[in-house]
């Protein structure tokens, strides 16, 4: 589990939502939530692709 009490989602990362169905977007946000709880992620390939830039940004933010 992350030691942080919050995290940022940058607006310029959100256009990916335009290409996802509501169900896919829900899976993406649940993946973001699970990542911050420190849970192991078992993602389908589309969610994994959509999640990857968010994860990279979270890692960069944690390093700051």
C-alpha positions in Angstrom: 0.0 0.0 0.0 1.2 3.4 -0.9 2.3 5.6 2.0 0.7 8.6 0.3 -2.8 9.8 1.2 -3.4 11.0 -2.3 -2.2 10.8 -5.9 -2.5 13.0 -9.0 -4.1 12.1 -12.3 -3.0 14.6 -14.9 -5.6 16.1 -17.2 -3.4 15.4 -20.2 -3.5 11.7 -19.4 -7.3 11.5 -19.5 -8.0 11.5 -23.3 -7.4 7.8 -23.2 -10.9 7.6 -21.7 -12.4 8.8 -25.0 -11.2 5.6 -26.6 -12.6 3.3 -23.9 -16.1 2.1 -23.2 -17.6 2.9 -19.8 -16.8 -0.6 -18.7 -13.2 -0.4 -19.8 -12.8 3.0 -18.1 -14.2 1.5 -14.9 -11.6 -1.3 -15.1 -8.9 1.2 -15.6 -9.9 3.2 -12.5 -10.2 0.1 -10.4 -6.7 -0.9 -11.6 -5.4 2.6 -10.5 -7.1 2.1 -7.1 -5.7 -1.4 -6.7 -2.2 -0.2 -7.6 -2.3 2.4 -4.9 -3.5 -0.2 -2.4 -0.5 -2.3 -3.2 -2.5 -5.1 -4.6 -1.3 -7.4 -7.4 -2.8 -6.5 -10.7 -4.1 -9.0 -13.1 -5.2 -6.9 -16.1 -6.5 -7.8 -19.5 -4.2 -6.5 -22.3 -6.3 -3.4 -23.1 -6.4 -2.3 -19.5 -2.7 -3.0 -19.1 -2.0 -0.8 -22.1 -4.2 2.0 -20.8 -2.8 1.7 -17.3 0.9 1.8 -18.3 1.3 5.6 -18.7 -0.6 6.2 -15.4 1.7 3.8 -13.6 4.8 5.5 -15.1 3.6 8.8 -13.9 2.8 7.5 -10.4 6.3 6.1 -10.1 7.9 9.4 -11.3 5.7 11.3 -8.8 6.8 9.0 -5.9 10.4 9.6 -6.8 10.0 13.4 -6.4 
